[in-house]
Amino acid sequence: MKLLVLNHTEVEQLLPMPECIAVMEEALSLLARGGTLQPLRTIMKPAEVQGVLALMPAFRAGSEPLFGLKAICVFPANAAIGKDAHQGGVLLFSGETGELLALVNASAITEIRTAAVSAVATKLLAREDATELAVIGAGVQARSHLSAMACVRSIRRARIVSKHSERAQQLSAAMKSSFLFPIESVDTAEDAVRGADLIVTATTAREPVLRREWISPGAHINAIGTFSPNAREIDTATMVAASLFVDRRESALNEAGDYLIAAREGAIGPDHIKAELGEILIGAHRGRTSSEEITIFKSLGLAIEDLAAAAYSFQKAKDQKVGTWVEFD
């Protein structure tokens, strides 16, 4: 038996953003129709280290069934040493024989598919005329979200802010040549958000970085930076005022600090979650209902998204003869 290994650069080559957006639409639709199985992620956090290990298994039914397992470490301090906070691999297994088919770089998969899912949410929930983008955070996800948002809306201007201002300046300078619209770094989150109709929060914050009084009527927010019950990027007032959409209810009710902290304060309850993205994709929910409505997509990241992205990369790599095959008997 041979195993295909795909590194970061190869995944970037095989999984361009427009194609990944389509792959995520298919995966989320399948999830909504009951064609997948995935338990909640398991997280291990030893006291001795400043990071966690997360295990994210999933199964996809169909004519060629597949198992997937993402094993990933998240070390937020990596940004200070020039490394991605996410380090790990996605394992892809045959659902017919159980054979291990591929080991795919999880940093690249996570970077691309997370932004692609936000693009799906933006297509479904943001106003058609949304053009002013604010990005809070200046790391890997900030970069990938610039590309993803530009795929689904005609951006006229982007503003980037970070608690480390030099990182926002560096990202702005690095990305300017990649887009036709201007990208600028600003000093405060309020400066970035006021007047924006598309907002991305991509931080490692544990306390809110976004305030209700800054947000314009009709804005859409992609909240992607936290996956802990005790950390949040969005303040309670914004959670109350907005229509909340998620990738998966079970995950949000167990892992989303943005929702759970507001719920513990008694401000919202489970019925505040309007729908999963997949339910909108298959026509079971209409999504946005008015031009003045503020919408939030709370992203937690799902194992089925990793499986779908890895499976697409695996098939394309075989077709294009990309990657390294190693004996694994």
N, C-alpha and C positions, 0 to 999 in steps of 0.2 A: 504494500500500500504506500502511496505517496501523499504527502501533505503539502499544500500550497501555502507559502508564507508571503504576505503582502506588507511592505513597510509603509511608512507615512507618505513618502513621495508618491509611491505607486497608488495608494488609496486616493490621494488628491487627483491623480491623473484619471483614475477609473470612475470617480464619483463627482463630476462637476455639479455645481449647485443646481442648475435647472433640472438635471436628471434626478438628483436626489430629492428635490421637491416632489416630483411625480412619484418616486418610490415611496416617499412618506405618505402621500395621499392614499396610495394603494394599501399600505400597511395599516393606516388608521381606519380605513374603510373596512378592511378585513377584521380588525379588532372589534368594530361596532357590530359586525354581522356574526360574531362568535366563532370566527375561524382560527382563533389563536388561544393559547394557554400561557399565562405568565403569573407566577406568584409575585408578591411584593419583594423588592430587593432586600438582601441581607447585608447589613453594615456592621463591620467590626472596627472598633476604635480603641486600640490599646492606649493606656495612659502614658506610655513611654514615648510616643511619637506624635508629631503634629499633623497627622493625616489619618485617613480611613481607608479600609479596603471594602469595596462593594461588590457583591455577586449578583448578577442579573440574568437569570435563565428565562428562556421562552421556547415555545413550540409553535410552528406554523404548519397547519394542515394543507392538504392539496394533493395534486398528482405527484409531486416530489416533496414529501414532508421533510421538514428540517427542524433540528434542535439548534439553539444558539445559547451561548453563555458568555456574557461579558464579565471579565474579572478586572476590576479597575481600582487603582489607588488614586485618591484625591488629596493632594498636598497644596493647599492654597498659597503657601509661602514660596512655591516654586517660581512664581512670576519675578521675584526679586533676584533670582539667579538665571533668568532667561529661559526657563523651562515651562512647558505646559503643566498646569495643575493636575491634569488627567494623564495617568500613565497606566498602560495595561494592554490587554489583548481581547479580541472577540474570537471565540472558538465556534466553528461551524461544524455540525455533525449531520450525517445522513439520518433521516427519520425512518429509513427502511432497514439499515444494517447497524446503525450506531457508530459507523466509522467516522473518525475525525477527518474532515475534509480540508479545513483551512484554519490558519491563525492569522488574524488581520489586526493591524495596528489600531488600537482602541482610541488613542489620542486623536487620530485623524477622523475616525468614524464619528466620535463624539462631537468634534468641532463642526463637521459638516452637517450631520443629521440634526443636531440641535437647532442650528440656524434654519435648516430646511423646514423643520416643523413649525418654527416661528413664522416662516414665509407662508406656510399653509394657513396658519391662524390669521395672518394679515390679509391674505386673499379672501378669507371667509368673513372676517369681522371688521376690518378697517374700512372707512369710507373710501369710495372710489377716487375721490379727489384729495386723499391724504398725500401730502408732498413734503412736509417739514418733519425731519427725523431728528430725534434726540437719542443719544446713546450714553447711558451712565455706566462707566467702566471702560477700560482701555486695554483689556487683555485679548486672549485668543478669540473668545466669543464676540467681543466687540467687533473685531476684524471680520469674522465670518458673517455677522449679522448685517454689516454694511452691504456685503455682496448679496445676501439673501433678500433684504428689503428692496434693493434695486432691481431684483428679478420680478417683483410682483407689484410695485408701485413706481410711478414716475417721480422720483425724488428730486426736489429742487435745491435742497440744502440739508446738510447734516451737521449737527453740533455734538461734540464729544467732550465729556468731562470725566475726570478721575480724581480720587483723593490724592493721588500722586500726579500732580499737574504735568510733570515732564513726560509721563507715559502718554497722556492725552495729546500732548504736543508732538511726540514722536509718531504716534499712530496716525494723527492727522497728516503729518508731512509724508509719511510712508504711503498713505492710501490715496493722496490727491491725484496722482497720475493715473489711477485705475478707473476713475469715474469722471463723467462730464459735469456733475454737480459739485459745488464747492463744499469742502469739509473743513471745519474749523474747530479748534479747541477753545473751550471757555472755562471760566474760573469756578463756577458753582453749578450744582445740579439745577438750581432754580433758573439760572441763565440758559441752560440747555433746554429745559422743559417748557418754559413759558412760550406759548405760541406754537408748540409742536403738536402735530396730529398723529404722529407715530412715535412711540417711546419704547425703548429697549432698556431694561435694567439687567446688567450683566456683571454683577459684583460678587464679592465674597462677604458682603456686609451681614451683620447679625441684627442690626437695627435699621429702621426705614431710611431709605435714601430718596424716597419720593413722597411728596406731600400733596394733599388734595387741593390746596389753594393754588398750586402752580398749574394745574391740569385744565386744559381748554375743553369746553363742551365738544363731544363727538370724538375725542381722542381714543386711540387704541394703544394698549400697553401690552408688550410681551415681557413677562416677568420670568426670567430664566436662571437667576443666579444662585438660588438657594434650594436645598432639598432636605432640610432638617426641620423637624417640628418646632425647634426653638430659635430659628433664625428667620428673618424676613427682610424684604426690600421695600414693601408697600405698607404705608400706614393704614390704620384701621378706618379712618374717615374715607380714604379712597376705596378700600374694599367694600364699605357700605354703599358708597355712591355708584359703584360700577356694576355692570353685569359680568359675572365671573364664568369663564369657560376653562376647561381643563383638558389634558390629554387622557386622563383616566380618573374617574371618581374615587375608586379605592385608593389609589396612590395619593390623591389630594387630601383625603380624609385621614390618612395616616402619616403623611410626610411633609405636607406643605405648610411651613410655618406662617406664610403670608395669610393663609386661610385659618389655620388652627389657633394662632394667637388672637386674632380678631374674634374667633368663635369662643375662646376661653374667656374673653372679655364680655361675652354676651351680646356682641354687636350683630353677628350673623349666625346662621345655622346651615345644615346640609342642603336645604332647599334654595340657598343662595347660589349654588352651582347650577347654571342654566343648562349646560350640555357639555358632552365631550366633543372634540373636533370631529371624530369619526361619525357621530350622530348627525352633525351638520352635513358632512360629505355624502351620506347616504339618504339625505332628505328627511330624517326623523326630527330635525329641529331647524328652525329658520335662522338662528344666529341673531345678528344685529336687527333691531326693530325700528330705529329712528336715527336721524342724522345727528341728534344731540346726545345720544346715548354714549356713555363712556364704557368701553369694553376692556376687559383684562383677560389675557390668556396666561394662566399659570402653568408653566412648563416644568415637569419634573424629570422627563426623559424616561423612556420605556424600553424594556428589553426587546420588545418586538421591533422597535425602530432600529436597534443595533443589529438584530438578526437580518432584517430586510436589507439594510445598507451593506452588511457583510456578504449576504447572498448575491446581491446585485454585482458587487465588486468581484466576487468569486467567479461568477459566470462570465462576466466581461473579461476578466483576466485570462480565463481559459481560451476565450475566442481570440483575444489579441496577443496571447502568449506573453503576458506580463507576470512578473513575480518569480519566486524561487521555489522549485519543487525539491522536497527532501524525502529520503526514504524514512518510513515511520513504522515498519513492521517490527 
